[in-house]
Amino acid sequence: MNDAKAGIYGGRGNNITAGVNWYANEHVRLMLDYSHAHIGDIPTSVPTGASFVNSPYGGPLCQDNNQPSLRG
């Protein structure tokens, strides 16, 4: 996502989610979910006409997020 007029210079994002439900009976359900997200390829140099850089630390922005959850 990019919006140069607003000062947003985006990159790429991917997300994979999987879930399994187990019904012990009509009143009890357990849900197991797993989500993996990756955000990367965000420019860290100041694009032409921009007054700031995306990363306050000056390094490349890349993040992986793994999130399991168990609900009942």
PAFI-45173 format. One line per field, with one value per atom (N, C-alpha, C): z, x, y; residue number from 1; atom name. Coordinates in Angstrom, 2 decimals. Layout:
<recs>
w = c(Z	...)
u = c(X	...)
v = c(Y	...)
num = c(NUM	...)
atomo = c(CA	...)
</recs>
This chain:
<recs>
w = c(0.00	0.00	0.00	-0.90	-0.99	-1.06	-0.38	-0.47	-0.27	-1.34	-1.25	-0.73	-1.05	-0.57	0.94	1.55	3.01	3.67	2.90	3.46	3.80	3.16	3.41	2.22	2.48	1.43	1.85	1.39	1.87	1.23	1.67	1.17	0.82	1.32	1.05	2.36	2.32	3.48	3.06	3.80	3.55	4.86	4.80	5.99	5.64	6.50	6.36	7.69	7.66	8.88	8.69	9.73	9.71	11.05	11.04	12.28	12.28	13.48	13.67	14.82	14.63	15.69	16.09	17.41	17.91	18.81	18.50	19.26	20.17	21.48	22.43	22.56	22.56	22.53	22.04	22.07	21.51	22.33	23.55	24.41	24.59	24.16	24.38	23.03	22.78	21.55	21.88	21.34	21.44	20.05	19.99	18.71	18.80	17.84	17.75	16.46	16.57	15.42	15.38	14.18	14.00	12.87	13.08	12.06	11.92	10.68	10.38	9.45	9.86	9.05	8.82	7.63	7.28	6.62	7.12	6.54	6.17	4.94	4.52	3.28	2.75	1.55	1.70	2.91	3.15	2.94	2.10	1.84	3.09	3.28	4.44	4.04	2.75	2.33	2.07	2.17	2.00	0.52	0.13	-1.27	-1.67	-2.94	-3.44	-2.97	-2.34	-1.86	-0.46	0.15	1.51	2.53	3.69	4.74	5.84	5.73	6.76	6.14	6.94	6.50	7.33	6.77	7.46	8.77	8.81	10.00	10.87	12.13	13.00	13.37	13.15	13.49	12.30	11.11	9.92	9.27	9.87	9.29	8.46	7.78	7.00	7.90	7.48	8.24	7.72	8.55	8.20	9.49	9.47	10.69	10.38	11.20	11.15	12.44	12.34	13.50	13.44	14.44	14.57	15.79	15.62	16.72	16.81	17.75	17.99	19.03	18.97	20.00	20.20	21.45	21.82	22.58	22.10	22.73	23.01	24.00	24.34	24.48)
u = c(0.85	0.00	0.90	0.66	1.41	0.44	0.78	0.05	1.07	1.78	2.87	2.41	1.19	0.70	0.57	0.29	0.16	1.47	2.53	3.81	3.89	3.05	3.06	3.71	4.81	5.53	5.58	4.64	4.44	5.34	5.15	5.90	4.95	5.28	4.47	4.03	2.85	2.36	1.71	1.98	1.38	0.85	-0.25	-0.83	-1.42	-1.14	-1.71	-2.35	-3.60	-4.32	-4.97	-4.89	-5.54	-6.23	-7.32	-8.03	-8.72	-8.87	-9.55	-10.53	-11.76	-12.77	-13.08	-13.20	-13.60	-14.81	-15.88	-17.12	-17.23	-17.00	-17.12	-18.58	-19.46	-20.91	-21.55	-22.85	-23.50	-23.28	-22.71	-22.47	-20.98	-20.10	-18.66	-17.93	-17.15	-16.36	-14.96	-13.93	-12.55	-12.11	-11.46	-11.00	-9.50	-8.75	-7.31	-7.04	-6.42	-6.11	-4.62	-4.10	-2.70	-2.64	-1.90	-1.76	-0.29	0.17	1.54	1.45	2.04	2.04	3.48	3.73	5.06	4.86	5.61	5.60	7.04	7.27	8.63	8.67	9.86	10.10	9.63	9.74	9.35	10.59	10.51	11.69	12.15	13.46	14.02	14.76	14.91	15.52	14.40	14.73	13.73	13.40	12.14	11.75	11.78	11.88	11.92	10.69	10.93	9.84	9.37	9.88	9.45	10.32	9.76	10.51	10.96	10.68	11.07	11.28	11.84	12.05	11.12	10.66	9.72	10.25	11.53	12.10	12.78	12.35	13.03	14.43	14.76	16.07	17.01	16.50	17.36	17.63	17.19	17.41	16.22	16.36	15.23	14.09	12.88	11.72	11.24	11.24	10.75	10.28	9.10	8.57	7.83	8.08	7.32	6.53	5.30	4.45	3.80	4.04	3.41	2.52	1.25	0.32	-0.60	-0.30	-1.25	-2.28	-3.48	-4.47	-5.37	-5.74	-6.65	-7.80	-9.00	-10.18	-11.20	-12.01	-13.05	-14.40)
v = c(-1.16	0.00	1.23	2.14	3.38	4.55	5.61	6.87	7.98	8.32	9.27	10.63	11.05	12.34	12.37	11.22	11.13	10.72	10.50	10.11	8.63	7.79	6.36	5.67	4.98	4.26	2.80	2.01	0.64	-0.38	-1.61	-2.75	-3.88	-5.08	-6.26	-6.88	-7.50	-8.22	-9.52	-10.59	-11.90	-12.45	-13.20	-13.79	-15.16	-16.14	-17.48	-17.83	-18.26	-18.63	-19.99	-20.83	-22.14	-22.36	-23.08	-23.34	-24.70	-25.26	-26.53	-26.37	-26.84	-26.83	-28.26	-28.50	-29.81	-29.60	-30.29	-30.20	-31.42	-31.25	-32.36	-32.78	-31.79	-32.03	-30.73	-30.63	-29.44	-28.17	-28.32	-27.15	-26.81	-27.68	-27.48	-27.55	-26.52	-26.45	-25.95	-26.58	-26.10	-25.67	-24.51	-23.97	-23.73	-24.27	-24.08	-23.32	-22.15	-21.32	-21.03	-20.89	-20.50	-19.49	-18.42	-17.40	-17.03	-16.95	-16.51	-15.30	-14.20	-12.99	-12.54	-12.01	-11.48	-10.12	-9.15	-7.81	-7.49	-7.04	-6.75	-5.88	-5.72	-4.92	-3.48	-2.95	-1.56	-0.69	0.32	1.14	1.88	1.92	2.62	3.89	4.12	5.37	6.38	7.63	8.67	8.81	8.51	8.69	10.16	10.42	11.79	12.58	13.71	14.56	14.23	13.16	12.80	13.52	13.75	14.45	13.51	12.21	11.26	9.89	8.99	7.61	6.72	5.59	4.72	4.16	3.79	3.19	4.25	4.40	5.36	4.91	3.62	3.09	3.03	3.34	3.39	2.06	0.95	-0.37	-0.82	-1.94	-2.44	-2.90	-2.62	-3.05	-4.40	-5.39	-6.72	-7.36	-7.95	-8.52	-9.81	-10.83	-12.08	-12.20	-12.64	-12.79	-14.16	-14.99	-16.30	-16.27	-16.59	-16.45	-17.67	-18.60	-19.68	-19.23	-19.79	-19.50	-20.71	-20.93	-22.00	-21.37	-21.58	-20.99	-22.08	-21.83	-22.81	-22.17)
num = c(1	1	1	2	2	2	3	3	3	4	4	4	5	5	5	6	6	6	7	7	7	8	8	8	9	9	9	10	10	10	11	11	11	12	12	12	13	13	13	14	14	14	15	15	15	16	16	16	17	17	17	18	18	18	19	19	19	20	20	20	21	21	21	22	22	22	23	23	23	24	24	24	25	25	25	26	26	26	27	27	27	28	28	28	29	29	29	30	30	30	31	31	31	32	32	32	33	33	33	34	34	34	35	35	35	36	36	36	37	37	37	38	38	38	39	39	39	40	40	40	41	41	41	42	42	42	43	43	43	44	44	44	45	45	45	46	46	46	47	47	47	48	48	48	49	49	49	50	50	50	51	51	51	52	52	52	53	53	53	54	54	54	55	55	55	56	56	56	57	57	57	58	58	58	59	59	59	60	60	60	61	61	61	62	62	62	63	63	63	64	64	64	65	65	65	66	66	66	67	67	67	68	68	68	69	69	69	70	70	70	71	71	71	72	72	72)
atomo = c(N	CA	C	N	CA	C	N	CA	C	N	CA	C	N	CA	C	N	CA	C	N	CA	C	N	CA	C	N	CA	C	N	CA	C	N	CA	C	N	CA	C	N	CA	C	N	CA	C	N	CA	C	N	CA	C	N	CA	C	N	CA	C	N	CA	C	N	CA	C	N	CA	C	N	CA	C	N	CA	C	N	CA	C	N	CA	C	N	CA	C	N	CA	C	N	CA	C	N	CA	C	N	CA	C	N	CA	C	N	CA	C	N	CA	C	N	CA	C	N	CA	C	N	CA	C	N	CA	C	N	CA	C	N	CA	C	N	CA	C	N	CA	C	N	CA	C	N	CA	C	N	CA	C	N	CA	C	N	CA	C	N	CA	C	N	CA	C	N	CA	C	N	CA	C	N	CA	C	N	CA	C	N	CA	C	N	CA	C	N	CA	C	N	CA	C	N	CA	C	N	CA	C	N	CA	C	N	CA	C	N	CA	C	N	CA	C	N	CA	C	N	CA	C	N	CA	C	N	CA	C	N	CA	C	N	CA	C	N	CA	C	N	CA	C	N	CA	C	N	CA	C)
</recs>
